[in-house]
Amino acid sequence: MTQTENSKAVAAVGKRIRRLRQRKGYSRSDLARRLKVDVSSIAGWEAGKRLPRDPHRARLARALDCDLSVLLSTAEDTVHPLNATLIETVSDLPAILAEKARSVKIMRAMRLSSPYSTAAYVQTDWRRIIGERIMAGEAEVQRIEIFYSLRRLKETLSNILRYDGKPYFVKAHCMGLTDVVPAMAGYSFDDADFFLGGYWTGIPPTCRHSLRLSGPVITEFFRQFWEEVWPRGTLLNIRGGHDLSHVQELAEKLGLKRRQWKRFVEEARELDIGDGAPPLI
């Protein structure tokens, strides 16, 4: 190996150490403390000036959750592209969601956003398809949401009752919060295809776009995001329709009187969206 080739190889290892450190959320000082080395050592490795010495290599690999042979590979890491496409919410999104709903095994939905509404015809087909697949036990839905109104909670309760005993799970974050700023909303299909920002205020949401994302980068990001957010929150359907105590607790925080609870459940059970599809997944 020539001196130039050797320099490139050492630089490749340094870039990998920096990338893995940043992915773990460590500063150089954090990593140095873990390895009991000077910060200057970390800086030197990442700058490609030198490789870690033998006594530090195994501990470095463990700290970065990386196989030692991979960590010290002198080959340049493959660059994985992030595929991003703007999709018009009204004209393009409905057919794409319907097609994804026909084959998805696990769909994850997040509604960490302010109140929104979408023209009904944008959602009808895919809600019906995914609803049928939930009932058949062919698809699982995991959903997180900040609930901001009794109307949205009633729609969710309708689905909890509809899918009782099926793989449909809802978690509430910030129980009873009624005023939140726009944040992030969207769906993932089998952790491989992601649709963000597809729902906007106003009917219809013309000239508004969804963002479709795919590729290893977004897959890894969303996997870590979901591992962080899903264990938190309050599971609303503890045992399906057999235990609605958390739904009632949230309804009362949103202003429902205790005496109104029974009627609220009856209305949810009888809820008719009017387009032949279940309420919003």
C-alpha positions, 0 to 999 in steps of 0.5 A: 500500500502506498503512502497515499493509499494508507492515508486514505485508509486511515481517513476512512476509519476516522470518518467512520469513528466520527459518524458512529460517535455522532450517531450515539450522541457522544461528544468527543469528551464523552467518548474520551471519558469512556475510553479513558483517553485524552480528547486529543486522541479522539480528535486525531483518530477522527481527523485521520492522522492515526489509527487507535492503538491496540489497547483502545480498539476493542473498547472503542468498538464496544462504545460505538456498538460496532464490530471491530473488524467493521470499525477498522476496515480501511475501505470507504463506507458506501454512501447510501442515498436518501430518496425524497419526493414531493407528493401532491396531497390531493391528486397523488397521495390517495392512490399511493397510500391505498397501494401501500395499504394492500401489502403493509405488514406493520404500519406506524402512524404518528400525529404529533401535530396541531389540529388538521383536516383533510378532504375525505376523498383523500383518505377513503380508499386506503382507510377501508383497505387497511381497516379490512387488513387489520380485521383479517389479522394481516396488518398491525397498526401502532399509532401515537398521537397528541389528542387535542379534541373530544372529536378526535378521541371519539374517532379513536375510540370508535376504532378501538371498539371496532378492532377489539382483539386485533393488532391495533394499538394507540398511545397518547402523549401529553394527555389532554393537551389541547393547544400544540404547535405543528410538529410532525405527522405521517406514516411509515410502511414496514419501516421502509417507506415514509410519508411526512406532513401529508395532512394540512389545515383547510379543506381541501388542502390544495397546493400542499405536499407530502414528503415521501422518503425512503432509503437506509438513512431514513430507515435508521433514523425512524427506527431510533425515533420509534424506539424512543417514542413508542415505549413512552406515552399512555396505551389507550386500549389496554385490553381493547374494548374491555378496559377503556379507563385510560380513554375515559381519563383522557376524555375527562381531561378534554372536558367530558363530564363523568356522567356523559361517559356512557353516552360518549362510548355509545356515540363512538360505537355508532360513529358513521363517518359517511364515506364507508371507511373507518375513522382515521387510522 
